[in-house]
């Protein structure tokens, strides 16, 4: 989710190709230019089978989410998380290089975490998955650890989940749901 130019999706596809069985990766974003770049990057790296598509995870109702009919074993995202009030204080090299929509998020930078956790709870995470590893990995900004953990915990527990998933913040920029990042995940 929030794939941007596809770096995370391509890396995961590359790593997961080492596991037995069929592995599929779906990458979504709302920015058409980012999606064109993600498709170009996938093609340039030989990953023509990554499903790269437009979707808006900020929709109000789960059924309005275009991927709502899919279920996933794991959700990864590095969504926008800069509060609007901090945008102008970002280095010029960041403001000039990244689109504002790829950086700034409402609700003090947290709306994407709430939506991702809510949609995961509504069924994007497959409750019958055979994947025993981490269910979700989210990157967030510095000093957001407690806030993001609280949001994800509330949203995951607000809806029906068969399993009680452990929520862990690793360092000051990453949150995992379902376990700690082990050696295999650290090589990303």
C-alpha positions in Angstrom: 0.0 0.0 0.0 1.3 3.5 -1.0 3.8 1.8 -3.3 5.2 4.9 -4.8 7.8 3.9 -7.4 7.6 0.2 -6.3 10.9 -0.2 -4.3 9.3 -2.2 -1.5 7.1 -4.3 -3.7 10.1 -5.2 -6.0 12.3 -6.0 -3.0 9.7 -8.2 -1.5 9.0 -10.0 -4.7 12.7 -10.6 -5.1 13.0 -12.0 -1.5 9.8 -14.0 -1.6 10.8 -15.7 -4.9 13.3 -17.7 -2.7 10.4 -19.4 -0.9 8.7 -22.5 -2.3 5.2 -22.1 -3.9 3.5 -19.4 -5.8 4.1 -15.9 -4.5 2.1 -12.9 -5.7 2.7 -9.3 -5.0 0.1 -6.5 -5.4 1.3 -2.9 -5.2 -1.2 0.0 -5.0 -1.0 3.8 -5.0 -3.2 6.7 -5.8 -0.6 8.7 -7.9 -0.7 7.8 -11.6 2.8 9.0 -12.2 4.2 6.9 -9.3 2.3 3.9 -10.7 3.8 4.4 -14.2 7.3 4.6 -12.6 6.5 1.4 -10.5 5.5 -0.4 -13.6 8.7 0.7 -15.4 10.8 -0.3 -12.5 9.1 -3.7 -12.3 9.7 -4.3 -16.0 13.3 -3.1 -15.9 14.0 -5.6 -13.1 12.2 -8.5 -14.7 9.1 -8.5 -12.4 6.3 -8.4 -15.0 4.0 -10.5 -12.7 3.7 -7.8 -10.0 0.1 -6.6 -9.9 0.5 -2.8 -9.9 -2.8 -0.9 -9.7 -4.5 2.3 -8.7 -6.5 2.4 -5.5 -7.4 4.9 -2.8 -7.0 3.5 0.7 -8.6 6.6 2.2 -12.1 5.7 1.0 -14.9 5.8 3.6 -16.2 2.3 3.1 -14.4 -1.0 2.8 -16.4 -2.1 -0.2 -15.3 1.1 -2.0 -11.7 -0.1 -1.8 -10.9 -1.7 -5.2 -8.8 -4.5 -3.6 -11.5 -5.3 -1.0 -12.2 -8.6 -2.7 -8.6 -9.7 -2.2 -7.0 -11.1 0.9 -3.3 -10.9 1.7 -0.9 -12.7 3.9 1.2 -9.6 4.7 0.7 -5.9 4.2 3.7 -3.5 3.9 3.6 0.2 3.7 5.7 3.3 3.9 2.8 5.8 3.7 2.8 9.5 3.8 3.3 10.6 7.4 4.4 14.2 7.5 1.9 16.5 9.2 0.8 19.5 7.0 2.3 21.8 9.7 5.8 20.3 9.2 5.8 20.3 5.4 7.5 23.6 4.9 10.2 22.7 7.4 11.3 19.7 5.4 14.6 20.1 3.5 14.2 21.8 0.1 15.8 18.7 -1.4 12.9 16.6 -0.1 10.2 19.1 -1.0 11.6 19.5 -4.5 12.1 15.8 -5.1 9.0 14.1 -3.7 5.4 15.1 -4.5 3.6 16.6 -1.6 0.9 13.9 -1.6 3.7 11.2 -1.1 4.8 13.0 2.0 1.9 14.7 3.8 -0.9 13.0 5.6 -3.9 14.5 7.5 -4.8 13.7 11.1 -1.4 14.9 12.2 0.3 12.4 9.8 -1.6 9.3 11.0 -4.6 8.8 8.7 -2.9 6.2 6.6 -2.1 4.0 9.6 -5.7 4.1 10.8 -7.0 3.2 7.3 -4.5 0.5 6.7 -5.2 -1.2 10.1 -8.9 -0.7 9.6 -8.9 -2.3 6.2 -6.6 -5.1 7.4 -9.2 -5.8 10.1 -12.1 -5.8 7.7 -10.6 -8.6 5.7 -7.5 -7.5 3.7 -5.4 -9.7 6.0 -6.4 -13.3 5.4 -7.4 -14.9 8.8 -6.8 -18.3 7.3 -3.4 -17.6 5.9 -0.8 -20.3 6.1 1.9 -17.6 6.4 3.2 -17.8 9.9 5.4 -14.7 9.8 4.7 -11.0 10.2 1.3 -9.8 9.0 2.1 -6.1 8.7 5.1 -3.9 8.5 4.7 -0.1 8.6 7.3 2.6 8.4 6.5 5.9 10.2 8.2 9.1 11.1 10.5 9.8 14.1 8.6 10.3 17.4 5.5 8.6 16.0 6.1 5.2 17.5 3.7 5.3 20.5 1.0 7.1 18.4 1.1 4.7 15.5 1.2 1.6 17.8 -1.9 2.9 19.7 -3.8 3.5 16.4 -2.9 0.1 14.9 -3.7 -1.7 18.2 -7.1 0.1 18.5 -8.1 -0.5 14.9 -7.0 -4.2 14.8 -8.8 -5.0 18.0 -11.9 -3.0 17.1 -12.8 -5.6 14.4 -13.1 -9.3 14.5 -9.7 -11.1 14.3 -9.3 -14.8 15.0 -5.8 -14.3 16.3 -4.4 -11.9 18.9 -1.5 -10.3 17.0 1.5 -8.9 18.8 2.2 -5.3 17.8 5.9 -4.4 18.1 7.8 -1.2 17.4 11.3 -1.9 16.2 13.6 1.1 16.6 12.0 4.4 16.1 10.7 4.0 12.5 9.1 0.6 12.0 6.1 -1.2 13.4 5.4 -4.9 12.9 2.2 -6.9 13.6 2.5 -10.6 14.2 6.1 -10.9 15.3 9.6 -9.4 15.3 11.6 -8.9 12.1 14.0 -11.8 11.9 17.1 -12.3 9.8 15.2 -13.0 6.6 13.2 -9.8 6.9 16.2 -7.7 7.9 17.9 -8.3 4.6 15.4 -6.0 2.9 
